[in-house]
Amino acid sequence: MASFADIIVNPMKKLILDRYIVQNHIGPYLFGIAIITFVFVMDFIFRYLDLFIGKGVKFLVVLEFFVLSLGHMFALIIPMAVMPATLMAFGQLAADNEVTAMKANGVSLYRMILPVLVASIVLAVGLVYYNNAVLPESNHRLMNLMIDIGKKKPTLEIKENQFNDTIKGYTIFIRKKNDKTGEIEDVRIMENRKGGIPTTTIAARGRMAYLEGNSALRFELENGEIHEMPNTEDITTYRKTMFKHFTLNISDTERSLKRSERNHRGDREMSATMMRERIKEIDQNIGTVQKHMHQTAVKPIAANLAAVFPRLADLAPDEAVEPPSGPEMPASATPRTEKSPGLRGTADQILRVLENETNIVEANRNQKSRYGVEIHKKYSIPFSCIIFVLLGAPLAIRSGKKGMTMAIGFSILFFLIYYMFLISGEKLADRRLVSPWLSMWMPNIVLSVVALFLLHRTVREAQKINWDMFNLLKRWQRAEPVGGEGSVRTGR
């Protein structure tokens, strides 16, 4: 029977061991976050740099845009960093024979993984909250800011030897300019505003300045010409004006950013609860349209049959409408055939209505599927934190290696697998070829099977995986040929 000291000391030892294992993961996890964030930031810079330069956005606005962009970045960075952290931490423990020492003291692999698994569960729960509370608001503010930047007047960064048409109705060409003094040489300004006279202004030199108070761009030109043709179809209306000094103000070139707020939200700007409410509304809309389609198809048919065959009037539905207006038919007339223009016109009208409403139903179902994908994505991606722990620990222990190369190699491999499953599933679900839950949970299901298999094999202490393909190739080259005295040899 265990003593009181064993009961107290053993749990304390396990807590110390748990803390030691978790601490070994903190450094690699932060390092993984830093590296992956750097990659995302570089992608952000290459993607939006031209937009910021072309629009002349201020630094504080760029900084706000970047901080808001980190919202959707961290939704992927946080789970992605789990894999390299697990590989590096357990790879270090395996390389230093600490895994062997723990096994020798009766600590199973399941017990080693347990503290990290608990930490991954806490991380996944926190990420679910983040995806539903923080991320939608961040995406909404980011989208509003992107729309405002898109509406902003482009900065008048007129470059040398380039035609610039960022100002609506004007094309400006400057051969040479001094950004410090604003002096310009060999200037051509083509004006072709709607309702105005096509005008071309040419000057040998001048000065360009932006009037902040009047939101205008001023050109003070010297020694030039103004060419005009009020009627482009009549060459006799052409006129030429020479000048020594001429000032041209181009108005409506406001460069400040005007902020606005929109109430509409896309699927990535909504929480799971908001999207579920939206799905209920879509289901109601689909039901209303389908009911109208049923009435559209049944009522005219029942009315026409009742008009043609009075004995069938009692079989018509209660809500049957009156037959469409048309030429009166005598009671002795024979039933209309399919070639009858009245019935044909009614049928064509019904088909058009049904076709339009079928398109409405399909559009609603596609939108419902997209909402379903986004709902399951908010839970499936956080759950990958748990999968990456179960997958990374046995891989690191079985490979028996440590270091950055092993962690990066395995991480890239499984990230590609996970990402391909995720993107392909999203495309298939958007086309309603696969249900939304299956499309988003399929990568977790596949990697879970692989992780549990590797974990089971590792616990049973199966042979380590030799990932060094070069050693395998050398062994194959050094292998002696198999054969006895009766074997046939070719060559000398």
HELIX and SHEET records of a PDB file:
HELIX    1   1 PHE A    4  LYS A   55  1                                  52    
HELIX    2   2 PHE A   59  MET A   80  1                                  22    
HELIX    3   3 VAL A   82  ALA A   95  1                                  14    
HELIX    4   4 GLU A   98  ALA A  104  1                                   7    
HELIX    5   5 LEU A  109  TYR A  129  1                                  21    
HELIX    6   6 TYR A  130  VAL A  134  3                                   5    
HELIX    7   7 LEU A  135  LYS A  151  1                                  17    
HELIX    8   8 ILE A  235  THR A  237  5                                   3    
HELIX    9   9 ASP A  267  GLU A  269  5                                   3    
HELIX   10  10 ALA A  272  VAL A  308  1                                  37    
HELIX   11  11 PRO A  310  LEU A  315  5                                   6    
HELIX   12  12 PRO A  341  SER A  399  1                                  59    
HELIX   13  13 MET A  404  ASP A  430  1                                  27    
HELIX   14  14 PRO A  436  VAL A  459  1                                  24    
HELIX   15  15 MET A  469  ARG A  478  1                                  10    
SHEET    1   A 5 TYR A 170  LYS A 177  0                                        
SHEET    2   A 5 GLU A 183  GLU A 191 -1                                        
SHEET    3   A 5 THR A 199  LEU A 211 -1                                        
SHEET    4   A 5 ALA A 216  GLU A 228 -1                                        
SHEET    5   A 5 ARG A 239  ILE A 250 -1                                        
END                                                                             
